[in-house]
């Protein structure tokens, strides 16, 4: 994968093992981004008022095909998945005592979103404790649904978790929840571009994902999917603008309410077709497989070095292109900063319950040298 490194704008002096946070944009995709920005500046009124809806529709069509959605108008572009969760949470009608069932390994910003709206409605955001290490899919599902009660109205779960980097059995969980008449919301921030995705096959009510992470779009490019059966639930746009009671309705209230929300540079949304083209031209399916193999082949020595045990089986079922390893440190923020300033390594450390986890991410520009540098740096830290 060495030849791919020159295709990115990443600082070559840094061992960049934190792709999972904000992704990285290939040079040609970034060039496409700037072309759209220049077109916006060249004739902003035509770009936004006249041609914008068409540009966005074309990009949504490409995205719909990529993520397995039949109708492009079931997708709307947003800046990040947390925004998508906010759009949903604001609109849910919750009664006192109603429960939103989730896990205790979700993304912190989304936890805070559900905390706010649950408190506002005297509902309960239930973060079901997940037993780590995970052993089997069946055990995980049983563990998760131990939190189910007759008050459960919503299931909210990550497809791939952030701090723990785990692929969760979302398809089975969605099927069980739907069979019980429970609304299903999936946070797929890390999925598009890392795992094959067919939202149609998963069939959740809502699915939000990032394009600026593993799809490598320009920053601030994500999407919210809403199945037609639930689009009516989004009664109020998060930002009320010209799309509300539109004088030029598009035929989709979901799009009208959430797409044109005032002046903004939506050029990042328009880079998605160039991302898909980049992945096709560079055989990204093969690249992702090589990255996954690098993640797993290096895992044993890191667990041995850190005297830690895996938090799940080290298999394709649970692990993609990210791996989280327990690390003993009382000051994770200082450790993270030291790895960057002294060793030129960009890698995150997370507080997860009573543990601290270090998570490395591997994408096409990474080489074995990056993981060797991390290993040696951690070895030095362990020796001190």
Buried (B, 14 or more C-beta within 10 A) or exposed (E): BEEBBEBBEBEEEBBBBBBBEEBBBBEBBBEBBEBBBEBBEEEEEEBBEEEBBEBBBBBBBBBBEBBBBEEBBBBBBBBBBBBBBBBBBBBBEBEEEBBBBBBBBBBEBBBEBBBBBBEEBEBBBBBBBBEBEBEEBEEBBEBBBEBBEEBBBBBBBBBBBBBBBBBBBBBBBBBBBBEEEBBBBBBBBBBBBBBEBEBBEBBBBBBBBBBBBBBBBBBBBBBBBBBEEBBEBBEEBBBEBEBBEBEEEBEBBBBBBBBBBEEEBBBBBBBBBBBBBBBEEBEBEEBBEBBBEBBBEBBEEBBEBBEBEBBBBBEEEBBBBBBBBBBEBEEBEEBBEBBBEEBBBBBBBBEBEEBBBBBBBBBBBBBEEBBEBBBEBBEEBEEE
